[in-house]
């Protein structure tokens, strides 16, 4: 299996409002994928479509090679926004519920994680801290023994220490159980710490996707004398541009060295890249240049 998630022309409409429109995406399996975008970009809608909790209004979506919402869902673990748990149920009750609902449930794994976290099986979820609830939700997702684990902003409400601990535990689970992961987040630092593949989604359109190391190696900032975009070489895909009276600053993607001595060339950080693509117009790509899929 080479594809974790594949969407083609995917859309979801609520009444007259489209929450997701014309989303086309191919997410590889065997990777830890960071799905990044501003609030309202359609990240949660996309992930809820992926796990079969919503039905598409338009287009198609496949998970692990099969239509979303089929029996293949047994191979997918999902931790929704706010890491939902049942406040009146104990941790032990949650594990029993997980065992009843999931044919591949690994109770020894769940018990071992709870013990490692130092949690009391008798304690009700409503009495847990935000970090502890997130860890319980992650335990439920991993103990399902999925091939793909989907997490929708699972650490957004946590303090920095709890967030770091959650992400460390996630990476340990990825290594130990060979999981594919899709992690939705609006925090680039979380993606840098945890992910090796990036998808930037803005207004439901994929602005860029690719291996993070490749993205970092192929994006540059060019600063030099004012130059119009139409004069830029065809092998330099312009992501963003700004001008003063005498100077131009371009953020570009290219697979070839920038040899023009008029430019001062510098590498971009992952945050620079994400913000540049988030700032692009989604109604029409600049100068009709294609949105990018970067592959190794």
C-alpha positions as CSV (number, residue, x, y, z in Angstrom):
1,X,0.0,0.0,0.0
2,X,1.5,3.3,-1.1
3,X,-1.3,5.8,-0.4
4,X,-2.8,6.6,2.9
5,X,-5.4,9.2,1.7
6,X,-6.4,10.0,-1.8
7,X,-9.0,12.7,-2.6
8,X,-10.2,13.9,-6.0
9,X,-12.4,16.9,-6.4
10,X,-13.6,16.4,-2.9
11,X,-16.3,18.7,-1.5
12,X,-18.6,19.0,1.5
13,X,-21.6,21.4,1.6
14,X,-23.7,22.5,4.6
15,X,-26.8,24.1,3.3
16,X,-25.5,26.8,1.0
17,X,-22.0,26.9,2.4
18,X,-19.2,24.8,1.1
19,X,-16.8,23.8,4.0
20,X,-14.6,22.0,1.5
21,X,-14.5,22.4,-2.3
22,X,-12.4,20.9,-5.1
23,X,-9.8,19.3,-2.8
24,X,-7.4,17.0,-4.6
25,X,-4.7,15.3,-2.5
26,X,-2.5,12.2,-2.5
27,X,-1.0,11.4,0.9
28,X,1.7,8.7,1.0
29,X,1.5,5.8,3.5
30,X,4.4,5.1,5.9
31,X,4.9,8.8,6.7
32,X,4.1,11.2,9.5
33,X,2.1,13.9,7.6
34,X,1.5,17.4,8.9
35,X,-1.7,18.9,7.6
36,X,-1.4,22.7,8.2
37,X,-3.7,25.6,7.4
38,X,-5.6,28.5,8.9
39,X,-8.8,28.2,10.8
40,X,-11.6,27.5,8.4
41,X,-9.3,26.0,5.8
42,X,-11.3,22.7,5.8
43,X,-8.8,20.5,7.7
44,X,-11.3,19.0,10.2
45,X,-13.9,18.6,7.4
46,X,-11.3,16.7,5.3
47,X,-10.4,14.4,8.2
48,X,-14.0,13.7,9.2
49,X,-14.7,12.7,5.6
50,X,-11.6,10.5,5.7
51,X,-12.8,8.5,8.7
52,X,-16.4,8.2,7.3
53,X,-18.0,10.5,9.9
54,X,-19.2,12.7,7.0
55,X,-20.4,11.9,3.5
56,X,-18.9,13.8,0.5
57,X,-21.2,16.2,-1.4
58,X,-18.9,16.0,-4.4
59,X,-15.8,14.1,-5.5
60,X,-14.2,11.0,-4.0
61,X,-12.0,10.0,-1.1
62,X,-10.1,6.8,-0.6
63,X,-8.3,5.6,2.6
64,X,-5.7,2.9,2.4
65,X,-6.9,2.1,-1.2
66,X,-10.6,1.8,-0.4
67,X,-13.5,4.2,-0.3
68,X,-13.8,6.0,3.0
69,X,-16.3,4.6,5.4
70,X,-15.9,1.0,4.3
71,X,-14.7,-2.0,6.5
72,X,-11.2,-0.6,5.9
73,X,-12.0,1.8,8.7
74,X,-11.0,-1.0,11.2
75,X,-7.4,-0.1,10.1
76,X,-7.8,3.6,10.9
77,X,-7.5,5.2,14.3
78,X,-8.9,8.6,14.9
79,X,-8.3,11.2,17.6
80,X,-10.8,14.1,17.1
81,X,-10.5,17.7,18.0
82,X,-10.4,18.3,21.8
83,X,-9.5,14.6,22.3
84,X,-13.1,13.7,23.3
85,X,-13.6,11.3,26.2
86,X,-16.6,10.5,28.3
87,X,-16.4,12.5,31.5
88,X,-18.3,10.1,33.7
89,X,-16.5,6.9,32.6
90,X,-13.4,5.7,34.2
91,X,-10.2,5.0,32.3
92,X,-10.9,1.3,32.7
93,X,-14.4,1.8,31.2
94,X,-12.8,3.5,28.2
95,X,-10.5,0.6,27.7
96,X,-13.5,-1.9,27.9
97,X,-15.4,0.2,25.4
98,X,-12.4,0.3,23.1
99,X,-12.1,-3.5,23.3
100,X,-15.8,-3.9,22.5
101,X,-15.8,-1.6,19.5
102,X,-12.5,-2.7,17.9
103,X,-11.9,-6.2,16.6
104,X,-8.1,-5.8,16.6
105,X,-8.0,-4.3,20.1
106,X,-4.7,-4.9,22.0
107,X,-5.6,-4.7,25.7
108,X,-2.1,-5.5,26.9
109,X,-0.8,-2.5,24.9
110,X,-3.5,-0.2,26.3
111,X,-2.9,-1.4,29.9
112,X,0.9,-0.9,29.5
113,X,0.5,2.6,28.2
114,X,-1.9,3.6,31.1
115,X,0.6,2.2,33.6
116,X,3.5,3.9,31.9
117,X,1.6,7.2,32.1
118,X,1.0,6.7,35.8
119,X,-2.8,6.9,35.5
120,X,-5.3,5.3,37.8
121,X,-7.7,2.9,36.0
122,X,-10.4,3.9,38.4
123,X,-10.2,7.6,37.8
124,X,-13.0,9.2,35.8
125,X,-12.0,11.0,32.6
126,X,-13.7,14.2,33.8
127,X,-11.1,14.4,36.6
128,X,-8.1,14.2,34.3
129,X,-6.0,17.1,33.1
130,X,-6.1,18.1,29.5
131,X,-2.8,16.4,28.9
132,X,-4.0,13.2,30.5
133,X,-7.2,13.2,28.5
134,X,-5.1,13.6,25.3
135,X,-2.9,10.7,26.4
136,X,-6.0,8.6,27.1
137,X,-7.4,9.4,23.6
138,X,-4.0,8.5,22.0
139,X,-4.0,5.2,23.9
140,X,-7.4,4.4,22.6
141,X,-6.3,5.2,19.0
142,X,-3.0,3.2,19.2
143,X,-4.5,0.2,21.0
144,X,-6.9,-0.3,18.1
145,X,-3.7,-1.4,16.2
146,X,-4.4,0.7,13.2
147,X,-2.3,1.0,10.0
148,X,-3.1,4.7,9.9
149,X,-3.6,7.1,12.8
150,X,-5.4,10.4,12.2
151,X,-5.2,13.2,14.8
152,X,-7.2,16.4,14.4
153,X,-5.4,19.2,16.4
154,X,-5.0,16.9,19.4
155,X,-2.7,19.2,21.3
156,X,-4.2,22.6,20.4
157,X,-5.5,23.2,23.9
158,X,-2.5,21.8,25.9
159,X,0.2,23.8,27.6
160,X,3.7,23.6,26.0
161,X,5.0,20.9,28.4
162,X,1.9,18.6,27.9
163,X,2.1,19.2,24.2
164,X,5.7,18.2,24.0
165,X,5.1,15.1,26.1
166,X,2.1,14.1,23.9
167,X,4.2,14.5,20.7
168,X,7.1,12.5,22.2
169,X,4.7,9.7,23.1
170,X,3.2,9.8,19.6
171,X,6.6,9.5,17.9
172,X,7.5,6.5,20.2
173,X,4.2,4.9,19.1
174,X,5.0,5.6,15.4
175,X,8.4,3.9,15.7
176,X,7.3,1.0,17.8
177,X,4.1,0.1,15.8
178,X,5.1,1.3,12.3
179,X,2.1,3.6,12.0
180,X,1.3,6.0,9.2
181,X,0.1,9.3,10.7
182,X,-1.8,12.4,9.6
183,X,-1.5,15.1,12.1
184,X,-3.6,18.3,11.7
185,X,-2.2,21.3,13.4
186,X,-2.0,25.1,13.1
187,X,1.3,25.1,14.9
188,X,4.3,24.8,12.6
189,X,6.6,23.9,15.6
190,X,4.6,20.7,16.2
191,X,4.9,19.8,12.5
192,X,8.7,20.4,12.6
193,X,9.1,18.3,15.7
194,X,7.0,15.4,14.6
195,X,6.4,15.2,10.8
196,X,8.4,14.3,7.7
197,X,5.8,15.3,5.1
198,X,3.8,18.5,4.8
199,X,0.5,19.4,3.3
200,X,-0.6,23.1,3.3
201,X,-4.4,23.5,2.9
202,X,-5.9,27.0,2.4
203,X,-9.6,27.5,1.6
204,X,-9.9,23.7,0.9
205,X,-7.2,23.9,-1.8
206,X,-3.8,22.1,-1.5
207,X,-1.2,24.8,-1.9
208,X,1.8,22.5,-1.6
209,X,2.6,19.0,-0.5
210,X,5.8,17.1,-0.2
211,X,8.7,15.7,1.8
212,X,9.8,18.4,4.4
213,X,13.5,17.9,3.7
214,X,12.9,18.4,0.0
215,X,10.7,21.5,0.6
216,X,13.5,23.0,2.7
217,X,16.1,22.2,0.1
218,X,14.1,23.7,-2.9
219,X,12.7,26.9,-1.5
220,X,14.6,30.2,-1.5
221,X,14.3,33.9,-0.7
222,X,15.7,36.2,-3.4
223,X,16.4,39.8,-2.7
224,X,17.7,42.2,-5.3
225,X,17.0,45.1,-7.7
226,X,13.4,45.5,-8.6
227,X,12.3,42.9,-11.2
228,X,8.8,42.1,-12.5
229,X,7.6,38.5,-12.1
230,X,7.1,37.9,-15.8
231,X,10.9,38.2,-16.3
232,X,11.6,35.4,-13.8
233,X,13.0,32.1,-15.3
234,X,10.4,29.4,-16.0
235,X,12.2,27.0,-13.7
236,X,11.6,29.3,-10.7
237,X,8.1,28.9,-9.4
238,X,7.1,32.1,-7.6
239,X,5.4,31.5,-4.3
240,X,5.2,35.1,-3.2
241,X,6.6,38.5,-4.2
242,X,6.9,42.0,-2.7
243,X,8.4,45.2,-4.1
244,X,9.6,48.5,-3.0
245,X,10.5,51.3,-5.4
246,X,14.0,49.8,-6.0
247,X,14.0,46.3,-4.6
248,X,12.2,43.0,-5.1
249,X,11.9,40.1,-2.7
250,X,10.8,36.8,-4.1
251,X,10.1,33.5,-2.4
252,X,10.6,30.8,-5.0
253,X,10.7,27.0,-5.4
254,X,13.3,25.6,-7.8
255,X,15.2,22.3,-8.3
256,X,18.1,24.2,-9.9
257,X,20.8,26.5,-8.4
258,X,20.1,30.3,-8.5
259,X,23.1,31.6,-10.5
260,X,22.0,35.2,-11.2
261,X,24.6,37.3,-9.3
262,X,22.0,40.2,-8.9
263,X,20.2,38.2,-6.2
264,X,21.1,37.7,-2.6
265,X,19.9,34.1,-2.0
266,X,18.9,32.6,1.4
267,X,17.2,29.4,2.5
268,X,13.7,29.4,4.1
269,X,12.6,28.0,7.3
270,X,9.6,25.6,7.4
271,X,7.5,28.5,8.9
272,X,8.6,30.8,6.1
273,X,7.3,28.2,3.6
274,X,4.0,27.6,5.3
275,X,3.2,31.3,5.7
276,X,4.1,32.0,2.1
277,X,1.7,29.4,0.8
278,X,-1.0,30.4,3.3
279,X,-0.7,33.9,1.9
280,X,-1.3,32.9,-1.7
281,X,-4.5,33.7,-3.5
282,X,-6.6,30.6,-3.6
283,X,-9.1,31.9,-6.2
284,X,-6.5,31.9,-8.9
285,X,-2.9,30.8,-8.7
286,X,-0.4,33.6,-9.3
287,X,0.2,34.0,-13.1
288,X,-1.5,30.7,-13.6
289,X,1.4,28.8,-12.1
290,X,0.4,25.4,-10.9
291,X,0.0,24.6,-7.2
292,X,2.9,22.3,-6.3
293,X,3.4,18.7,-5.4
294,X,7.0,18.2,-4.4
295,X,8.4,14.7,-4.5
296,X,11.7,13.2,-3.8
